[in-house]
């Protein structure tokens, strides 16, 4: 925040509410809070006297409401302002460490849309000696101090590297630095947005550089303001409401009671969302009751009607979009980001849910909406009497990436109380599952659910005054307690109501009241503590997640301006817990889970471990919980050590399948029964609000990984003339013996470059497995090949007998005869494969036939005809039913040469006829020629003699 922004904020807060005080540092997100940091103290109010600090700390100006604090020794330091009057201000216990982390990475992004790449310009800066533009994160180039610091550390061997969290990609900078900066070229991505800058372990004056996590995706645009358009807002006096993209939390829409604001960079910049005139009335424009953000735009709920504001239009949604024209009571989007997930059926998962009292709709991109259930159908599914009243209370997306939770109102007389039930819908299986949850509340109660980031469908519910919890798969329920007032948060916050709840991926839960008083606890914890006051009681505020995965506040003022402010949740929770003497029951909790998504194919297993270190006699253990279909077996091993009063317990869990898919009655049905998505979490058996992280969660998908593919080694699209061409296959070389030759177009983009082989050279395909990360392995199992245009003028060098068959093996001829109703590519595959190496399988037959199954080690080769050359386009398919859930195929082409083609019989006869005609023509011509010569030499001498006689 700029100095001017701070001054405006302080003046507003000091004149319009009760006194509070806070602190800040120059490092973003309070990343560095050490003895080297300058801690800025800020007091709001009119009764300030001076600052009270411990002797190990010094204050620049003790009597100034805004001053700087430095602490020369590490530890927890108690700081509070002294005020005039009978009341005293609350004190904070600031944990100052002695870290050697002094410097930070600074970066800026340059986007290139023509090739969908981004250049990350990186340099190093010292937050204690940085330029103001660097502290505000709007610098375009490094300051002089940063240039000197960057070059000095580069001389010592420092160089940044960008790591992606999800895909585990690594991007290195260019070798040459430019003006004290490094340049890293990375592709634009949507599914690999979370990145981290790391450097080498290089120190300068005993100081290191902190790793920096940030969010970088495709450049996102905000909807522009158009002159003449009018504000759209919530009712006057209402609290802020916000919506954000789950996987891009920096993209946010905030609705206030005077304007609506949008940002794509956590409110470093923002625009106002306004709507064209003459569509909504004055009252309707100020009646927004809910808002959601999606790829299609911003959805507003106004008086039971859904509206969409996009880049091009503002429109009312209704019957034409398969939505009700009125009566909508709620909309919601996903709160947790799962970039990857497994869908067994083709299609997409929903991005939002819309509901009325009796109907639920799912929304997809491109404004596609589908009604999935009504309360009448739910009565039948839940075996509820038709006379009872069942309505939809609330709808929310849980932590599972493919599920939707419906909270239902159930009552008979509906006068005093009602019961809240829960059903969960799976978008993949299309199944509704009633959960073991029931909560009796008053008839006018309204509960808002917040699902925990975890494997199980655990959640908390809020009404105006209390927080209800439901932990450990519905086995533990109750009200979150407080030291006094039995969990009634309103009584602890001057009768204010609950405004919003913030939950993050680390298990932190912050409850914000309408007067900005906050309470804190962690997931699976049943009591909350009150946090120190951070914001004035009458300032409109909301908390959000920044692009660096840290909480921040957004303030909206009456003059229509927006101000973001970082919030040190970790420091504030430590300070609030300091006097409670609450400690984390364990010393360390480690694991080897480095991904949030794992794929298991046939024959594969996943082994994970987790380790917990705790004081002796505490008796902790590690809990492994999974949620989803029962398709995997688990093998668990526990290793236990004790030394010097501490216990170390390590649990290793292996997930695997033992199903045999060969020669089964229904191959595809068995595959479907053994595929699906599981969520797994590991957590300590006990933890507290002071523990750093609550649990580790990941997905385990069993099925076909769509990024897998196979290729035959030695084929590419570079070693040939890149063009399409036509060639003709003689009809006698085709499998079905057609009446005409076949003219074929060679598609270079599809088939690649053909491999040219001498007709006497055998070929053994080596099949290799790849995924989106590159080469995986050579395929060892059986596979088959066939010529896709129907050629069968090739064979195999191995016979069934030579390959070890005891009965006749499957061949293309036998399988196409057996499956005449199927196309050639479906006649033979893993679903009907049977081996020939047992007397119990198959039938006796001629074992001198070619063996048409190939694998890496059986030395079975393709052999070519010796009387002609040709072009062959083969498709290869994995035949082993226990290799993969995917139907793995690939195409390769071979061109044979070295043989003069045998001529046609008609051509030979025609050639002989022409040759004989030519021979006889020459013979006749030679006869007449020699007769002319004969006559010439016979009669010319006689005539010459007669003339001579006459002359004499």
Secondary structure, DSSP 4 states (H G I P E B T S, - for coil): --HHHHHHHHHHHHHSS--EEEEE-SSGGG---BTT--EEEEEESS-EEEEE--TTEEES-TT-SEEEEEESS-EEEEEEEEESSS--PPPEEEEEB--SEEEEEEEEEEEETTTTEEEEEEEEEEGGG--HHHHTT--SS--HHHHHHHHHHHHTT---EEEETTT--EEE--SS-BTTBEEEEEE--SSS-EEEEE--S--BTTBEE--EEEE--SPP-PPPP-TT-EE--PPTTPPPEEEEETTEEEEEEEE-SS-EEEESSTTSS-EE-EE-TTSS-HHHHT-EEEEEEETTEEEEEETTEEEEE-SS-EEEESGGGTS-SS---EEEE--S--S----SSSS---SEEEE-SSEEEEEETTTEEEEEEEHHHHHHHHT--TTSEEEEEEEE--SSTTEEEEEEEEESS-SSEEEEEEEEEETTTTEEEEEEEEEEEETT---EEEE-SSSS--EEEE-SS-EEEEETTTTEEEE-B-SSGGG-TTGGGTTPPEEEEEE-TTSEEEEEETTS-EEEEETT--B-EEPPP-S-TTSEEEEEE-TTS-EEEEEE-TTS-EEEEE--HHHHHHHHHHTTT---SEEEEEE----SEEEE-TT--EEEEEEEEEETTS---EEEEEES-S--EEEEEEEEEEETTEEEEEEEEEEE-----TT-S-HHHHHHHT-EEEEEEEEES---TTSS--EEEEEEEES--TT-EEEETT--SSSS----EEEEE-GGGBTT--SS-EEEEE-HHHH-PPEEEETT--B---EEEEETTEEEEE--S-EEEEETT-B--EEES-BTTTTT-SSPPP-HHHHHHHTTTS-HHHHSSTTS---SS-TTSS----TTSB---B-TTS---EEE-SS---EEEEEEEE--TTT-SS--EEEEEEEEES-PPPPPHHHHHHHHHHHHHHHHHHHHHHHHHHHHHHHHHHHHHHHHHHHHHHH-
